[in-house]
């Protein structure tokens, strides 16, 4: 039995962490399967994942081979059974799209040949430049249903709920990604017919006619008008297409789930994965959330899974991972936990040219942050490489293989195509084993939060469809893109994390905004914002909320109509914009409680006038125009920063404190570069999670509400290292009251630790006696034992404490 509740994955009554590795059976010889599974187990994983590519299992229409008749390595049942025999769970990903560098993204060639009309028509009537299709075309769905029938005949008897090992099934892969990446919305005649039915249902026929002053009766002219929209309705089309595609993707996901359930797959999670990371950053990731959140929140039994491609976790990127995890959680139902179904691992050598070298810490640090934020499933992608065989039917495409990467595939994986472990494997395995050593605790712990939240507006990321010839679409999209992430994440999000704030995210578009649940809100704001959200923020301030608005004061709604509801409530009037340009070094100086502070350069400032009660905080040098102010509103208070300001940790921290939220935990590391958060359960057991994002050791003290922890003793966090320090953790042999070492094994008669300090200190409470050992000293007072390691962590970091 598998349950998804209270943000946990519960299997047969036991909350679990699923550490999974993607191993493509079809890229390995059958004789290699066990070797790769052994290496997965060596890494500490408890599950295997794999795509099931339609392209290779049915290269000829009507000739589906899932039993290995044509190639031994295509025996899906045998592979799943072998994983089951090895005590591993299985996560199956049958497409229809699988990507994975496969030709046609994993669809058979004959699909396109049989149904050429499924290839989308997009702007100006041009054919799509990518191998996407019209997901809801009847012909495509008919073939998908037949494909699912064959796959589910293998999957259904092997479900965990039927005594097997399959604990999850992914529905398609990266839905909507190709159309977003290519700016090619699906505008076929079939889709546009459905689009206008949806518009009529949403607005009513008269309002549709007003929104779209085109010939709605002559279908051909109507469709041409949408594919080449005029400026007078371009903003409305941009918004409506985004909303419609969310609706359409949700229908597609429900359709696939219906096929799976019809053929026996029930009572396991159905997973929808979210695309969007690019250039090793997360700034565009919420585009995927925006496209797909209606798909995985439309009913019970769904999970969303991130695709995390970050490379190294550094001072430049760590806030991205933290914020996108928070934004995923913001749109979840109360029961849905975070998961990641493509969690990038390995050395970054994707091009087989050694040009993307990652540090060994990459997967380790990302794993630790994600687990701390509540991820219950991580699928390491790609765990093991393999080879791409040549297809029987030659396509004359340069290599005739199943994928475009050549013969060898997965150059960057921790396990090479030949089965060799690369240099990233040990650190990744160490992180996995550390977490699994305390799995029963980690599986039920949630991140503790300070009373501040990062706002998420899904429509701010609904910029995937932009008509290239529309200046209005371009203006709206570019302004949203410039304010929704970027500087807000780099300067405010990063400063908050470095200042010790543990924060979640709040979907202020779809959910109520309450002072009780969100005392302080940090809002990346653009010039465009819907009237509904502006009204919601106004009421929030009047009720006593604290708002840090960073970016621009909204002047328009999401379709470009004048809308100053929030500005009016703040008592401000925007008077202009200043930008940096050649030989004009736009600079800001501080006033009132923000001073004294050095003058700061910036590239942008929106200037405004404010009422008498407002306290200007930042002004433009020479013109003395206000671009930041502290403004009381009703019972609440807003700090407006209509500029891109530097990552001033003390300034951002003071703003948030003045708005009403203090960080419970802090540290005194002057070099910064330390990430700190905590997780806890209802029993008060806790982990302090620390990451050192820099390449040098750091020594500092940790404080809780200003009081030093660990008896005020400084701790050392090694270069590019992470730790989970236990607090009041009840284990089999005793309770770990506090420890500077992290737990790596938990048995009845012993606790194994990874040492982290020159001298580690461990305080244990137990009714049993700690055995004397050569590697540590032990002193006890009653049933409390104070243990000090005699080993320097950099020389030997393993310590075993036995009990009698």
Secondary structure as the mmCIF struct_conf table of DSSP 4:
data_model
#
loop_
_struct_conf.conf_type_id
_struct_conf.id
_struct_conf.beg_label_comp_id
_struct_conf.beg_label_asym_id
_struct_conf.beg_label_seq_id
_struct_conf.end_label_comp_id
_struct_conf.end_label_asym_id
_struct_conf.end_label_seq_id
STRN STRN1 UNK A 2 UNK A 5
TURN_TY1_P TURN_TY1_P1 UNK A 6 UNK A 7
STRN STRN2 UNK A 8 UNK A 11
TURN_TY1_P TURN_TY1_P2 UNK A 12 UNK A 13
STRN STRN3 UNK A 14 UNK A 15
STRN STRN4 UNK A 18 UNK A 23
HELX_RH_3T_P HELX_RH_3T_P1 UNK A 25 UNK A 27
BEND BEND1 UNK A 28 UNK A 28
HELX_RH_AL_P HELX_RH_AL_P1 UNK A 30 UNK A 42
TURN_TY1_P TURN_TY1_P3 UNK A 43 UNK A 44
STRN STRN5 UNK A 47 UNK A 51
HELX_RH_AL_P HELX_RH_AL_P2 UNK A 54 UNK A 57
BEND BEND2 UNK A 59 UNK A 60
TURN_TY1_P TURN_TY1_P4 UNK A 61 UNK A 62
BEND BEND3 UNK A 66 UNK A 70
HELX_RH_3T_P HELX_RH_3T_P2 UNK A 72 UNK A 74
HELX_RH_AL_P HELX_RH_AL_P3 UNK A 76 UNK A 85
TURN_TY1_P TURN_TY1_P5 UNK A 86 UNK A 87
STRN STRN6 UNK A 89 UNK A 93
BEND BEND4 UNK A 96 UNK A 96
TURN_TY1_P TURN_TY1_P6 UNK A 100 UNK A 101
STRN STRN7 UNK A 102 UNK A 102
HELX_RH_3T_P HELX_RH_3T_P3 UNK A 103 UNK A 106
HELX_RH_AL_P HELX_RH_AL_P4 UNK A 109 UNK A 114
HELX_RH_3T_P HELX_RH_3T_P4 UNK A 116 UNK A 118
BEND BEND5 UNK A 119 UNK A 119
HELX_LH_PP_P HELX_LH_PP_P1 UNK A 120 UNK A 120
STRN STRN8 UNK A 121 UNK A 121
HELX_RH_3T_P HELX_RH_3T_P5 UNK A 123 UNK A 125
HELX_LH_PP_P HELX_LH_PP_P2 UNK A 126 UNK A 126
STRN STRN9 UNK A 127 UNK A 127
HELX_LH_PP_P HELX_LH_PP_P3 UNK A 128 UNK A 128
BEND BEND6 UNK A 129 UNK A 131
TURN_TY1_P TURN_TY1_P7 UNK A 135 UNK A 136
HELX_RH_AL_P HELX_RH_AL_P5 UNK A 138 UNK A 155
HELX_RH_3T_P HELX_RH_3T_P6 UNK A 156 UNK A 158
STRN STRN10 UNK A 159 UNK A 159
HELX_RH_3T_P HELX_RH_3T_P7 UNK A 160 UNK A 162
TURN_TY1_P TURN_TY1_P8 UNK A 163 UNK A 163
BEND BEND7 UNK A 164 UNK A 165
STRN STRN11 UNK A 166 UNK A 170
BEND BEND8 UNK A 172 UNK A 174
TURN_TY1_P TURN_TY1_P9 UNK A 175 UNK A 176
HELX_RH_AL_P HELX_RH_AL_P6 UNK A 177 UNK A 182
TURN_TY1_P TURN_TY1_P10 UNK A 183 UNK A 183
HELX_RH_AL_P HELX_RH_AL_P7 UNK A 189 UNK A 203
HELX_RH_AL_P HELX_RH_AL_P8 UNK A 205 UNK A 211
BEND BEND9 UNK A 214 UNK A 214
BEND BEND10 UNK A 216 UNK A 218
HELX_RH_AL_P HELX_RH_AL_P9 UNK A 219 UNK A 227
TURN_TY1_P TURN_TY1_P11 UNK A 228 UNK A 228
HELX_RH_AL_P HELX_RH_AL_P10 UNK A 231 UNK A 262
TURN_TY1_P TURN_TY1_P12 UNK A 263 UNK A 264
BEND BEND11 UNK A 267 UNK A 268
STRN STRN12 UNK A 269 UNK A 274
STRN STRN13 UNK A 278 UNK A 278
TURN_TY1_P TURN_TY1_P13 UNK A 279 UNK A 280
STRN STRN14 UNK A 281 UNK A 281
TURN_TY1_P TURN_TY1_P14 UNK A 283 UNK A 284
HELX_RH_AL_P HELX_RH_AL_P11 UNK A 285 UNK A 296
BEND BEND12 UNK A 297 UNK A 299
TURN_TY1_P TURN_TY1_P15 UNK A 300 UNK A 301
STRN STRN15 UNK A 302 UNK A 308
BEND BEND13 UNK A 311 UNK A 312
TURN_TY1_P TURN_TY1_P16 UNK A 315 UNK A 317
HELX_RH_AL_P HELX_RH_AL_P12 UNK A 318 UNK A 330
TURN_TY1_P TURN_TY1_P17 UNK A 331 UNK A 331
BEND BEND14 UNK A 332 UNK A 332
TURN_TY1_P TURN_TY1_P18 UNK A 334 UNK A 335
HELX_LH_PP_P HELX_LH_PP_P4 UNK A 336 UNK A 337
STRN STRN16 UNK A 338 UNK A 344
BEND BEND15 UNK A 346 UNK A 346
BEND BEND16 UNK A 348 UNK A 348
TURN_TY1_P TURN_TY1_P19 UNK A 350 UNK A 351
BEND BEND17 UNK A 352 UNK A 354
BEND BEND18 UNK A 356 UNK A 356
HELX_LH_PP_P HELX_LH_PP_P5 UNK A 357 UNK A 359
TURN_TY1_P TURN_TY1_P20 UNK A 360 UNK A 361
HELX_RH_AL_P HELX_RH_AL_P13 UNK A 362 UNK A 372
TURN_TY1_P TURN_TY1_P21 UNK A 373 UNK A 374
STRN STRN17 UNK A 375 UNK A 384
STRN STRN18 UNK A 386 UNK A 387
HELX_LH_PP_P HELX_LH_PP_P6 UNK A 389 UNK A 389
STRN STRN19 UNK A 390 UNK A 390
HELX_LH_PP_P HELX_LH_PP_P7 UNK A 391 UNK A 391
BEND BEND19 UNK A 392 UNK A 393
BEND BEND20 UNK A 397 UNK A 399
STRN STRN20 UNK A 401 UNK A 401
BEND BEND21 UNK A 402 UNK A 402
STRN STRN21 UNK A 403 UNK A 403
TURN_TY1_P TURN_TY1_P22 UNK A 404 UNK A 405
BEND BEND22 UNK A 407 UNK A 407
STRN STRN22 UNK A 408 UNK A 409
TURN_TY1_P TURN_TY1_P23 UNK A 411 UNK A 412
BEND BEND23 UNK A 413 UNK A 414
STRN STRN23 UNK A 415 UNK A 415
TURN_TY1_P TURN_TY1_P24 UNK A 417 UNK A 418
BEND BEND24 UNK A 419 UNK A 419
STRN STRN24 UNK A 421 UNK A 421
TURN_TY1_P TURN_TY1_P25 UNK A 423 UNK A 424
HELX_RH_AL_P HELX_RH_AL_P14 UNK A 425 UNK A 437
TURN_TY1_P TURN_TY1_P26 UNK A 438 UNK A 438
HELX_RH_AL_P HELX_RH_AL_P15 UNK A 439 UNK A 442
TURN_TY1_P TURN_TY1_P27 UNK A 443 UNK A 444
STRN STRN25 UNK A 446 UNK A 447
BEND BEND25 UNK A 451 UNK A 451
STRN STRN26 UNK A 452 UNK A 456
HELX_RH_3T_P HELX_RH_3T_P8 UNK A 458 UNK A 461
BEND BEND26 UNK A 464 UNK A 464
TURN_TY1_P TURN_TY1_P28 UNK A 468 UNK A 469
HELX_RH_AL_P HELX_RH_AL_P16 UNK A 471 UNK A 483
BEND BEND27 UNK A 484 UNK A 485
HELX_RH_AL_P HELX_RH_AL_P17 UNK A 486 UNK A 487
HELX_RH_PI_P HELX_RH_PI_P1 UNK A 488 UNK A 493
HELX_RH_AL_P HELX_RH_AL_P18 UNK A 494 UNK A 498
TURN_TY1_P TURN_TY1_P29 UNK A 499 UNK A 500
STRN STRN27 UNK A 504 UNK A 507
TURN_TY1_P TURN_TY1_P30 UNK A 508 UNK A 510
BEND BEND28 UNK A 511 UNK A 511
TURN_TY1_P TURN_TY1_P31 UNK A 515 UNK A 517
BEND BEND29 UNK A 519 UNK A 519
STRN STRN28 UNK A 520 UNK A 525
BEND BEND30 UNK A 527 UNK A 527
STRN STRN29 UNK A 528 UNK A 528
HELX_RH_AL_P HELX_RH_AL_P19 UNK A 531 UNK A 542
TURN_TY1_P TURN_TY1_P32 UNK A 543 UNK A 544
STRN STRN30 UNK A 546 UNK A 551
STRN STRN31 UNK A 556 UNK A 556
TURN_TY1_P TURN_TY1_P33 UNK A 558 UNK A 559
BEND BEND31 UNK A 560 UNK A 560
STRN STRN32 UNK A 562 UNK A 562
HELX_RH_AL_P HELX_RH_AL_P20 UNK A 565 UNK A 570
TURN_TY1_P TURN_TY1_P34 UNK A 571 UNK A 571
STRN STRN33 UNK A 572 UNK A 579
STRN STRN34 UNK A 581 UNK A 581
TURN_TY1_P TURN_TY1_P35 UNK A 582 UNK A 583
STRN STRN35 UNK A 584 UNK A 584
STRN STRN36 UNK A 587 UNK A 590
HELX_RH_3T_P HELX_RH_3T_P9 UNK A 592 UNK A 594
BEND BEND32 UNK A 596 UNK A 596
STRN STRN37 UNK A 600 UNK A 601
BEND BEND33 UNK A 603 UNK A 603
STRN STRN38 UNK A 604 UNK A 610
TURN_TY1_P TURN_TY1_P36 UNK A 612 UNK A 613
STRN STRN39 UNK A 615 UNK A 620
TURN_TY1_P TURN_TY1_P37 UNK A 621 UNK A 623
STRN STRN40 UNK A 626 UNK A 633
TURN_TY1_P TURN_TY1_P38 UNK A 634 UNK A 635
STRN STRN41 UNK A 636 UNK A 641
STRN STRN42 UNK A 643 UNK A 643
HELX_RH_AL_P HELX_RH_AL_P21 UNK A 649 UNK A 659
TURN_TY1_P TURN_TY1_P39 UNK A 660 UNK A 660
BEND BEND34 UNK A 664 UNK A 664
STRN STRN43 UNK A 665 UNK A 667
TURN_TY1_P TURN_TY1_P40 UNK A 670 UNK A 671
STRN STRN44 UNK A 674 UNK A 680
TURN_TY1_P TURN_TY1_P41 UNK A 682 UNK A 683
STRN STRN45 UNK A 686 UNK A 692
BEND BEND35 UNK A 694 UNK A 696
STRN STRN46 UNK A 698 UNK A 700
STRN STRN47 UNK A 702 UNK A 704
TURN_TY1_P TURN_TY1_P42 UNK A 705 UNK A 706
STRN STRN48 UNK A 707 UNK A 708
BEND BEND36 UNK A 709 UNK A 709
HELX_RH_3T_P HELX_RH_3T_P10 UNK A 710 UNK A 712
STRN STRN49 UNK A 715 UNK A 717
TURN_TY1_P TURN_TY1_P43 UNK A 719 UNK A 720
STRN STRN50 UNK A 722 UNK A 730
BEND BEND37 UNK A 732 UNK A 733
STRN STRN51 UNK A 735 UNK A 739
BEND BEND38 UNK A 740 UNK A 741
STRN STRN52 UNK A 742 UNK A 746
BEND BEND39 UNK A 748 UNK A 749
STRN STRN53 UNK A 750 UNK A 754
BEND BEND40 UNK A 757 UNK A 759
STRN STRN54 UNK A 761 UNK A 765
BEND BEND41 UNK A 767 UNK A 768
STRN STRN55 UNK A 770 UNK A 770
HELX_LH_PP_P HELX_LH_PP_P8 UNK A 771 UNK A 772
STRN STRN56 UNK A 773 UNK A 773
TURN_TY1_P TURN_TY1_P44 UNK A 774 UNK A 775
STRN STRN57 UNK A 776 UNK A 781
TURN_TY1_P TURN_TY1_P45 UNK A 782 UNK A 783
STRN STRN58 UNK A 784 UNK A 789
BEND BEND42 UNK A 790 UNK A 791
TURN_TY1_P TURN_TY1_P46 UNK A 793 UNK A 795
STRN STRN59 UNK A 798 UNK A 802
STRN STRN60 UNK A 803 UNK A 803
#
